[in-house]
Amino acid sequence: MSHNSFGHLFRFTTWGESHGPAIGAVVDGCPPGLALSEADIQPFLDKRRPGTSRFTTQRQEPDAVRILSGVFEGKTTGTPISLMIENVDQRSKDYSAVAKAYRPGHADYAYDAKYGFRDYRGGGRSSARETASRVAAGAVARLVIPEVRITAWVEAIGGDAIDPANFDATEIDRNPFFCPDAAAAARWEMLVDAARRAGSSLGAVIACEAVGVPAGWGAPLYAKLDADLASACMSINAVKGVEIGDGFGAAALRGEDNADAMRPGDDGPLFLANHAGGIAGGISTGQPVRLRVAFKPTSSILTPVETVDREGKATEIMTKGRHDPCVGIRGAPVVEAMVALVLADHKLRHRGQCG
């Protein structure tokens, strides 16, 4: 089994490779009658698109989406929605060294060990290019959950974090880092430029908040909302960690400090804290759903690294080409998309069981 699909009632499958003719997604389970056109999807792809600043890969992809099925007269029909994005700026020759040796930290060896064969051109399915398909599918998912507002931002790059006191949501779309702290964004310009000049790369932490999720979405034990969110975000290429609410920080708290105390409210309980990230027992509480996602540094770097070739012989590798010095920068739209896809699925699952 290839496991290229995710979700239950609202389900999507991505297809295509980084240097193939096109990539895309098939979204199944979308309710009929929702207004949908390419114009509803394109703004989200434009946010993730490469080559928009000097701080991302300079691969020039317009990421223009086409809807091939599932929409008639501007409305979803309830049948599978097929989305396609053409690849127009591949340079496969940049990966001649990768064809012979493995990039440490990348999926090269793992793919070879599993399949005995791999598409080395840009990493094939293990490339961050695949995430454009997720963003397109996520745009469709947002139509199913109009009551929810999802916002992601970059919280740290290379270990340099924002100052929460400087948080300004209007700054997120004003700089190329999706950063809510203008002072941090200015520092990150120098930080990322220095990493690129050194032929290296940096990791990043993305934070995401979904406001408007009602109480009751999710299910106990094996269909927990937080488990599905963690699974969805861990499936993003380059992600190595996910926290819900306080995450690992909760392990350092006492019970009374970690408790999300409640008082009577006009419409259900009034919570005095949100250490749980809006989810308790796998079910949403009505508070904002909050999570953090850690992206590792890009493995395709110009700094020589010790490795082995396909014959098992010792060698060194440096990856030429156009690569993100910090792939996490473009991770914010991808995390938003995965959160939207999970929430749309859980809304339909909740409706199916509870009406």
C-alpha positions in Angstrom: 0.0 0.0 0.0 1.3 3.5 -0.9 -0.7 5.4 1.8 -1.1 8.6 -0.3 -4.5 9.4 1.2 -5.6 11.0 4.4 -9.0 11.5 6.1 -12.2 9.5 6.6 -15.4 11.2 5.4 -13.5 14.2 4.0 -10.6 12.5 2.3 -7.9 13.7 0.0 -5.2 11.9 -2.1 -2.1 13.7 -3.4 -0.2 12.6 -6.5 2.8 13.6 -8.6 6.5 14.2 -8.1 8.7 17.3 -7.7 10.1 17.1 -11.2 7.3 15.3 -13.0 5.0 17.1 -15.4 2.4 18.0 -12.7 1.3 17.5 -9.1 -2.2 17.5 -7.7 -4.8 16.2 -5.3 -8.2 14.4 -5.5 -10.6 15.6 -2.8 -13.4 13.2 -2.0 -16.3 13.6 0.4 -16.8 17.3 -0.1 -20.5 18.2 0.4 -22.4 19.3 -2.7 -23.6 22.8 -3.5 -20.6 24.8 -2.2 -19.3 27.6 -4.4 -15.9 26.7 -5.7 -13.6 28.0 -8.4 -9.8 28.3 -9.0 -10.0 31.8 -7.6 -11.0 30.3 -4.2 -7.9 28.1 -4.2 -5.2 30.3 -5.8 -4.6 32.8 -3.0 -3.6 30.0 -0.6 -1.2 28.6 -3.2 0.3 32.0 -3.8 1.2 32.2 -0.1 3.1 28.9 -0.3 4.6 29.5 -3.8 8.4 29.4 -4.2 10.5 32.2 -5.5 8.5 35.0 -3.9 11.6 36.4 -2.0 15.3 35.8 -1.7 14.7 33.8 1.5 13.1 30.8 -0.3 14.0 28.6 -3.2 14.4 30.5 -6.4 12.5 27.8 -8.4 9.9 29.8 -10.3 6.6 28.0 -10.2 3.3 29.9 -10.9 1.4 27.1 -9.1 -1.6 27.8 -11.1 -4.3 25.4 -10.1 -6.9 23.8 -12.5 -10.1 22.1 -11.3 -10.6 19.0 -13.5 -13.7 17.5 -12.0 -16.3 17.7 -9.2 -17.5 21.2 -10.0 -20.4 22.2 -12.2 -21.7 25.6 -12.8 -19.5 26.9 -10.0 -20.8 24.5 -7.4 -19.3 21.3 -5.9 -21.3 18.3 -7.1 -20.5 15.9 -4.3 -18.2 13.8 -6.6 -14.4 13.7 -6.4 -12.7 17.1 -7.0 -9.5 16.7 -9.0 -7.0 19.5 -8.8 -3.9 19.8 -10.9 -0.8 22.1 -10.7 1.7 21.9 -13.5 5.5 21.9 -12.9 7.2 24.4 -15.2 10.6 25.1 -13.8 12.4 21.8 -13.1 16.2 21.5 -13.3 16.7 17.7 -12.9 20.4 18.0 -13.8 21.0 19.7 -10.4 20.5 16.3 -8.8 23.1 14.2 -10.6 25.1 13.8 -7.4 22.0 12.8 -5.5 21.4 10.0 -8.0 24.7 8.3 -6.9 24.8 9.1 -3.1 22.4 9.8 -0.3 21.8 13.2 1.3 22.1 12.7 5.1 18.9 13.9 6.8 16.9 13.4 3.7 14.7 10.5 2.7 17.0 9.3 0.0 18.3 6.2 1.8 15.0 5.4 3.4 13.2 5.4 0.1 15.9 3.2 -1.5 15.9 0.8 1.4 12.1 0.4 1.2 11.5 0.3 -2.6 14.9 -0.5 -4.1 14.3 2.4 -6.4 13.7 6.1 -6.0 13.1 9.3 -8.0 16.1 11.3 -7.2 15.0 14.4 -9.2 14.3 16.8 -6.4 13.4 14.0 -4.1 10.2 12.9 -5.9 7.4 12.5 -3.4 9.7 13.4 -0.4 10.1 17.0 -1.8 8.5 20.0 -0.2 7.0 20.5 -3.7 4.3 17.9 -2.7 2.9 20.3 -0.2 1.4 22.5 -2.9 -1.2 19.7 -3.4 -2.1 19.8 0.3 -2.6 23.6 0.2 -4.9 23.2 -2.8 -6.9 20.5 -1.0 -6.9 22.6 2.2 -8.6 25.5 0.4 -11.5 23.2 -0.5 -11.7 22.0 3.1 -12.1 25.6 4.3 -15.4 25.8 2.4 -16.7 23.0 4.7 -15.8 24.9 7.9 -16.7 28.6 7.3 -17.2 29.1 11.0 -13.5 28.5 11.7 -10.7 30.9 11.2 -7.2 29.3 10.9 -4.0 31.3 11.2 -0.4 30.1 11.2 2.8 32.0 11.7 6.5 31.4 12.1 7.4 31.5 15.7 11.1 30.8 15.5 13.9 30.4 12.9 17.2 28.8 13.8 16.4 29.0 17.5 15.7 32.7 17.4 12.1 33.2 18.6 9.6 36.0 18.5 8.8 38.1 21.5 5.2 37.3 22.5 4.8 40.9 23.8 5.4 42.1 20.2 2.8 39.8 18.6 0.8 41.7 15.9 -1.4 39.5 13.7 -1.4 42.2 11.0 2.4 41.8 10.6 2.0 38.1 9.4 1.3 39.0 5.8 3.6 42.0 5.7 6.9 40.2 5.6 8.3 37.1 3.8 8.5 35.1 7.0 4.9 35.0 8.1 6.2 36.6 11.3 3.9 38.5 13.7 6.9 40.3 15.3 8.4 43.0 13.1 11.6 43.1 15.1 12.1 39.3 14.8 11.4 39.5 11.1 14.2 42.0 10.7 16.6 39.7 12.6 15.6 36.8 10.5 16.6 38.5 7.3 20.2 38.6 8.4 20.0 35.1 9.9 18.6 33.4 6.7 20.9 35.4 4.4 23.9 34.2 6.5 22.8 30.6 6.3 22.4 30.8 2.5 25.8 32.4 2.0 27.4 29.7 4.2 25.8 27.0 2.1 23.7 25.8 5.1 20.1 25.8 6.2 18.0 26.5 9.3 15.0 24.9 11.0 11.8 26.7 12.1 8.8 26.4 14.4 5.3 27.1 13.1 2.5 28.0 15.4 -1.2 27.6 14.4 -4.5 28.6 15.9 -8.0 27.7 14.8 -10.7 29.9 16.3 -14.3 29.1 16.1 -14.1 25.3 16.5 -17.2 24.4 18.5 -17.2 22.0 21.4 -17.7 18.3 20.5 -15.5 17.7 17.4 -13.3 14.7 17.7 -13.8 11.3 19.4 -12.3 9.4 22.4 -9.3 7.2 22.1 -8.7 6.1 18.5 -10.1 9.1 16.7 -8.9 11.9 18.9 -8.9 15.4 17.2 -5.4 16.1 18.6 -4.1 12.7 17.4 -5.4 13.4 13.9 -3.9 16.9 13.9 -0.6 15.6 15.0 -0.7 12.9 12.4 -1.6 15.4 9.7 1.2 17.8 10.6 3.8 15.0 11.1 3.0 13.8 7.5 4.4 17.1 6.1 7.8 16.6 4.7 10.6 18.0 7.0 8.4 18.1 10.1 9.9 16.4 13.1 7.7 17.4 16.0 4.2 18.5 16.9 2.8 20.0 20.2 -0.8 20.5 21.1 -1.4 23.3 23.5 1.5 23.5 26.0 2.8 20.2 24.7 6.0 19.1 26.3 5.9 22.2 28.5 2.9 20.7 30.3 5.2 18.1 31.7 6.9 20.8 33.8 3.7 22.1 35.4 1.9 21.1 38.5 -1.7 19.8 38.2 -3.3 23.1 39.5 -1.1 25.1 37.1 -1.9 22.9 34.0 -5.7 22.8 34.7 -7.8 25.0 32.4 -10.0 26.4 35.2 -13.7 27.1 34.3 -16.3 29.5 35.5 -20.0 29.9 34.4 -20.4 31.6 31.1 -23.3 32.9 29.0 -22.8 30.1 26.4 -21.2 27.2 28.2 -18.1 27.3 30.5 -15.8 30.3 30.5 -12.2 28.9 30.5 -9.6 30.9 32.4 -6.7 29.2 30.5 -6.0 27.0 27.5 -3.1 24.8 28.4 -4.8 21.9 26.6 -4.9 23.7 23.2 -8.6 23.6 22.9 -8.9 19.8 23.1 -9.6 17.5 26.1 -10.0 13.7 25.8 -9.6 14.0 22.1 -12.6 16.3 21.8 -12.7 20.0 21.1 -13.8 22.2 24.1 -14.8 25.3 22.1 -11.6 27.1 22.9 -9.1 28.0 20.2 -7.3 24.9 18.9 -3.6 25.6 19.2 -0.6 23.6 18.0 3.1 24.1 17.2 5.1 22.3 14.5 8.8 21.9 14.2 10.5 21.9 10.8 14.1 20.5 10.5 16.8 22.3 8.5 16.7 21.6 4.8 19.0 18.6 3.9 19.9 19.9 0.4 22.8 22.1 1.3 26.1 23.3 -0.4 28.1 22.4 2.7 29.9 19.0 2.0 28.6 16.2 4.3 29.9 12.7 4.8 27.7 10.0 3.4 27.7 6.7 1.4 26.8 6.0 -2.2 24.4 3.3 -3.4 27.2 0.8 -3.3 27.9 1.5 0.3 31.2 3.3 -0.3 32.2 6.4 1.8 32.0 9.7 0.0 30.9 13.3 0.5 27.9 15.1 -1.0 26.9 18.7 -1.6 23.6 19.5 -3.2 23.7 22.0 -6.0 20.5 23.7 -7.2 17.8 26.0 -5.8 16.8 25.1 -2.3 15.1 26.7 0.6 17.6 27.9 3.2 14.7 27.5 5.6 11.9 25.3 4.3 9.8 26.1 7.4 9.2 29.6 6.2 6.8 28.3 3.6 5.4 25.8 6.1 2.8 28.2 7.6 0.3 27.8 4.7 0.9 24.1 4.7 0.1 23.7 8.4 -3.0 25.8 7.9 -4.1 23.5 5.1 -3.6 20.3 7.1 -5.5 21.8 10.1 -8.3 22.7 7.8 -8.4 19.2 6.3 -8.6 17.6 9.7 -11.2 19.9 11.0 -13.4 19.5 7.9 -13.2 15.7 8.3 -14.1 15.9 12.0 -17.0 18.2 11.4 -18.5 15.7 9.0 -17.7 12.8 11.3 -19.3 14.6 14.2 -22.4 15.4 12.2 -22.6 11.8 11.0 -22.7 10.4 14.5 -24.4 13.1 16.5 -26.5 14.9 14.0 
